């Protein structure tokens, strides 16, 4: 068990498949390590594709004391003050056009937009997002009009091979310069505002929140949407369950999400070894 002087004073962790195990629980070992980290003066928060409402329940046992990165980088949110510090929005016409095209290519998909409120779903006849069902996430069905106002991201849930068809069709129709496209899981294809990633949000924090300097920040994640964050941190860690392309973007690899990977990162790398 590491304790004493910190080698890094800030840590951002992805949630699903990183901090959270496959059983949807955060291990006591992770929680205890995070408490030791923050008690020693460290700043900790999460970096997730989730919105405010579906992130909050997981934070009750965690010593979060820094702004959170949400919506895969489209927002920085302060849970202590319950307010957005920074927001980015995808062009409303483009978001609607992307989702409309996704339904043409993949009629059985589950197109969605994420806002400050509930998740909006646009296909009553499509497959239902299993995260929404299993976690009872707040959502509403909405008609797909010509504009998706103030959406921080647009997303399609479904089978990976069908999502890849959607991705290629969207890029062919609209090009790659008007938005950022990423997978946050094999079944989530996400479209964000141009240039927006978890990495861009981390850089915003490093530049705008006192006490955060790049050389003092560590980050850990497991999938494509984490790659830019791992690169933006001075120490980027991939969990062992991450694909090889994510491990290649990281500085180090630690254990998997079912074996307290965040605790391993803290104990082996964030406390100075004496």
N, C-alpha and C positions, 0 to 999 in steps of 0.2 A: 504494500500500500504506500503510494507516494504522498509526501507532504512536504511543506516548506516553501521555498522560493519558486515562483513560477517562471518558466522559460517563455511561455506565451501567455498574454493577459486577456485574450479574447478568443472565443470559440463559437462558430456557427455550425449547427448540425442539421442536415436533412432529417426529415421525420420518418416517413414510410420506408421500410426496408433498410434503414440505417439506425436511427435511435429506437425505433419501434420494431419489436420482433414480429414474426409471422403470426403469433397469437394475439396481435394487436395490443400488447402490453409493453410498457417500458420497464426493463428489469430493475430490481432493487440495486443491483451493482452499478448500473448506469446512474441511477438517481443519487446514490451515495457518493459516487465519484464527482458528479456535478456539484453537489453540495460542498464537498471539500474544495473543489476548484474555485467556486465563488466565495467561500469563506476565506480563502487565501488571497482574495482580491481580484479574482478573474471575472470577466464579463461573459455571460452566456446567453445565447438565444437560438431560435430555430430558423431554418430557411426552407420554405415549403411551397409547393404549388397550391396548397389549400388556401381558403379564404379565412376571414377572421372567425366566423361562427364555428367552422369545423376544425379550427386549430385550437381554440380556447379549451375544450374539455381535456386535451392532452397536457395542458400546461399546469394543471392544478397541483401536481406533485413535483414540479420542476422549479428550480431556483432561477427563473428567467429574470435577468436584470439589465437587459439591453434591448434595443429595438429589434423586432422580428422582420425577416424578409418573407413576404407572402406573395401569392399569385405568381410564383416562379420568377419573382424579381420585379413585377409591375407595381409593387407597393412595399413601403417600409412602414410598419405599424408599431406604435408604442402601447403595449398592453397595460402598462402602469397608469398611463393617462387616458387610455381608450381613445386614441386618435391616430389618424394617418399623418405621418411625417412627410411622406412623398408618394405620389401616384403617377402612373402612366396609363394611357388609355389607347386601345387600338382604334384606328379610324372606323367610325360607326358604319359607314357604307361598305368598306372593305370587309369588316367582320361579318355583316349580313351576306355579302356576296360569297365569302368563303364557305359559310355554313350552308348556303343554298346549293352551291356546287357540290359540297360533301354529300348532300342528300340525293343529288342526281347520280353520283358515282356509287354511293353506298346507302340505298334506301332504308336498310335495316340498322343503320348506325344511330348513335345517341349524341347529336350535336348539342353543345352547351355554351353558355357564356357566364362568366364570373364577374360580379359587380360588388359594390359595398354591401349589398343585401343578399337575399337568397340566390342560389344557383338557378338559372333559367334553362329549361330544356325545351327543345323545339320539335320533337318527333314522338308523339304519343304511341305510334305504331312500331317504334324501333325497340331494340334491346335496351334494357334498363341497366344503368351503371351500378355494378354490384357494390361499390363503395357507398353510394347513396342509400341503397337498400340496407346493407349490413350495419351501417353506422347511423341510419335514420337521419341523414343530413337534410337540412331544410332546403326545399326546392319548390319550383312552380313551373307548370307548363305555360308556354307563351307562344303566340303566333309569330312566325318569322316574317317580319316586315322588311322594308328597304333599309332600315337602320337599326343597329344594336347600340344604343346610346350608353356611353360611359362604361363600356365593357373593358375590364383590365386584361382579359384574355378570352379567346374563343377556343373551344376544345371539342374533339370528337372521340367518343368512347366506342370500342368495338374490337373486332378481330383484327389482328395485326396485319395480315395480308391485305385486308380490305382498306385499312387505314393507310397503308403504303400506296395503294392506288389513289386514294384521296390526296395524299401529300404530293405525289407526282403531278396529278391533274391541277392542283392549286398552283404549284410552281409554274407549270406550263401556261396557265391562264393569266396569272398575275405577276410572274417573275418572283425573284427572291429578295428584292430590295425594299419592299413596302412593309415587311413584317419579319419577325423572327419565328422560325418553326423548330420545334423540338419534340422528342418523345420524353415523357416523364415516367412512363412504364410502357411495356409492349402494347398495352391496350389503351393508352392515352396519347393522342396526337394533339399537340398544343400550338396555337398561333398567338403570338404576343406582339406588342408594339415593336416597331423597328429598333434594333439595338438593345432590347430589354432581355436580360438574363438574371439569374441569381448573382452572377458576377458583377453585372452593372449596378445592381442594388448594393452589393457589398462595397464596391468602389464609392458609391454615393455616401454610404455610412462612413467610410474611411475619410472622406473629404468634408463631411458636414456635421458629424457627431464628435464632440470633444472627447479625447481619450482613446480614439481608435486610429492607429497607424498601421499601414499594411505590414510592416515588419513584425508586428506584434499579434497578428491575427492568424488563427488556424481554422480550417473548415474540413468537414467530412461529409461524404455523400456516396451514392450508389448508382446513379444512372445518368443518361445523357444531359438532362437538365441541370446536373450538378457540375459539369465539366468546367464551365467558365468561372464558377465560384471557387473551385479548387485551384484554378490558375490565378485568381485574383487574390487569394490568401498567400501569406508567406510560407505556410505549411499546409498542403492539401493532402488529405488522407482519403483513400478509397476503402470501403469495406470489402471483405473477401468475397461476398456474394455479388459484387459489381461485375459487369462485363469487362473484358480485357481492355477495351478502348477507354473505359473510365480509369482503370488502374494505370494505364499508360499516361494519362493526363495528370495523375497524382504524384506527389513526392514519395509517399509511403503507402503501404497496404496494411491494414489491421484485420482483426477477426471479423466474422460475419455478424449480421444483425441479430441473430439468435444467441450470440455468445458475448453480449455486452461490449460491442466494438468501441463505443464512445468511452467507456471506462478504460479500455486498453489504451486508447489514444491519450487520454488524460494522464494515466499513470506512467506510461512509457515515454511520452514525448512532451507533455505540457508542463510538468514539474521538472525543474532543473535537476539533473542527476549529480549527486555529490559522492 
